[in-house]
Amino acid sequence: MKAAAFDYVAPQTVAAALDALDAEGEARILAGGQSLAPLLNLRLATPKRLVDIGRIAALRRIEDRGDHHRIGAMVTHAAIEDGGMALADHGMLAHVAAGIAYRAVRNRGTIGGSLAHADPSGDWPSALMALDARAVAAGRAGEREIAIRDFLRGAFATALEPGEMLTAILLPKLSAAARWGYYKIVRKAGEFPEAIGAALFDSERRRARIVIGALGSAPLPLDNLAARAAEKGIEAVALDAVEAALREAAPDLDRIALRHHAVAARRAILEALAP
Amino acid sequence: MIPITLTVNGRRVEATVEPRTHLADFLREQQRLTGTHLGCEQGVCGACTILLDGVPARACLAFAVACDGAEIRTVEGFDGDPLMARLREAFSAEHALQCGFCTPGMLISAYDLIRRLPEADEARIRRELSGNLCRCTGYVGIVAAVQRVLAEVPKAATAPSPAAEASPSARADTPLWGKIKTALGAKPKA
């Protein structure tokens, strides 16, 4: 199908983009378009105006900010996959990026677009939550930072207010001791996953995270389980224990989904903690 | 209607487009370049894959208006390109197509794969081509065709240089690519 008619603007600065968002009528931000363009072509989305932020050079930069990196919202999955920059993440982002859809999609799709789209099956929501990243939202009143677990409100729902846009992701640097795991259950390479497990253990920073993704809503952090794994090791997080923790946190999951997600999480934990 | 200027297969093109017109429709309907095929129009099938500023992209998921200033290369734009010539020969020799609908996108993805991942084994080739659907061949011939071309590229010439991997736009002019071109160009036709 073909998209319904829309107006199009391509501002050069964040300020101009915010102006365009503010103007009358429903406006949507166009980042890399790899999720939005299908929705437009299928007419599941029919905005009055698209604000293309692809011409804002500042959004394509990655900056070292001491204890974290600031990743511009328009940095593509392919740029992260190719790893041109040292992110102090032990390669986790490059690994996650390489598993997103297909190269032709990764060349245009962006980390910020994916996060703001907040598809429960997307990779960045789960991975960035496990990494304790923060989202930077720009609005009329300036910028504000939002922890990813507060930013993601549900399926396709974020903490962005009307008139705000996501401009960057703040990625904390991991210590040398950090270990991570990321496992997706996918029926075909590049397809949307059935289940996502993300695990991060950084003993020096005293941080332990297990996140379950590809649920019907926002990714689910299992903090108690992660703390137990960090304290007692992989024996404390056998598949039964993971499944029990998940059943408690998400009682609505059917048996098949429960097992899928528990297995994905268990495999991510094993990747992170196995000697 | 919005005016745009872009380069299509080395030719400068000035046109006016409706914002909702995607690049594949622009190429097919306004430029009469019907080698770019449309299957799903939602980014899944890969038939419309073209090179946008030197890297593969879905032409159905890029709006033409957003491609102002871009450099587009479609399957029609590879005359005299030694790597694409070898790929076409290999696709024919290995029966890598039957109906041919997926072939333009397959060729573009294979072209990128060989330049980006000259050491790819069969499993990697299959993973890299997973974004291009073929409903005729079962992929065996396609994978064999890519392997055939990769085997023609001498391994000594394909040690990936970090600079080439870091910057996709710089890839076309790397020493590695020069060596591949030389190696392929020197090869007698099958």
Boltz contact constraints between the chains, C-beta under 6 A:
constraints:
  - contact:
      token1: [A, 3]
      token2: [B, 20]
      max_distance: 6.0
  - contact:
      token1: [A, 5]
      token2: [B, 20]
      max_distance: 6.0
  - contact:
      token1: [A, 6]
      token2: [B, 19]
      max_distance: 6.0
  - contact:
      token1: [A, 6]
      token2: [B, 20]
      max_distance: 6.0
  - contact:
      token1: [A, 8]
      token2: [B, 19]
      max_distance: 6.0
  - contact:
      token1: [A, 8]
      token2: [B, 65]
      max_distance: 6.0
  - contact:
      token1: [A, 33]
      token2: [B, 61]
      max_distance: 6.0
  - contact:
      token1: [A, 34]
      token2: [B, 61]
      max_distance: 6.0
  - contact:
      token1: [A, 37]
      token2: [B, 61]
      max_distance: 6.0
  - contact:
      token1: [A, 38]
      token2: [B, 42]
      max_distance: 6.0
  - contact:
      token1: [A, 38]
      token2: [B, 43]
      max_distance: 6.0
  - contact:
      token1: [A, 41]
      token2: [B, 41]
      max_distance: 6.0
  - contact:
      token1: [A, 41]
      token2: [B, 42]
      max_distance: 6.0
  - contact:
      token1: [A, 52]
      token2: [B, 66]
      max_distance: 6.0
  - contact:
      token1: [A, 82]
      token2: [B, 165]
      max_distance: 6.0
  - contact:
      token1: [A, 82]
      token2: [B, 166]
      max_distance: 6.0
  - contact:
      token1: [A, 84]
      token2: [B, 166]
      max_distance: 6.0
  - contact:
      token1: [A, 102]
      token2: [B, 131]
      max_distance: 6.0
  - contact:
      token1: [A, 103]
      token2: [B, 56]
      max_distance: 6.0
  - contact:
      token1: [A, 104]
      token2: [B, 49]
      max_distance: 6.0
  - contact:
      token1: [A, 104]
      token2: [B, 56]
      max_distance: 6.0
  - contact:
      token1: [A, 104]
      token2: [B, 57]
      max_distance: 6.0
  - contact:
      token1: [A, 104]
      token2: [B, 58]
      max_distance: 6.0
  - contact:
      token1: [A, 104]
      token2: [B, 131]
      max_distance: 6.0
  - contact:
      token1: [A, 107]
      token2: [B, 55]
      max_distance: 6.0
  - contact:
      token1: [A, 107]
      token2: [B, 57]
      max_distance: 6.0
  - contact:
      token1: [A, 108]
      token2: [B, 57]
      max_distance: 6.0
  - contact:
      token1: [A, 189]
      token2: [B, 127]
      max_distance: 6.0
  - contact:
      token1: [A, 189]
      token2: [B, 130]
      max_distance: 6.0
  - contact:
      token1: [A, 190]
      token2: [B, 130]
      max_distance: 6.0
  - contact:
      token1: [A, 190]
      token2: [B, 131]
      max_distance: 6.0
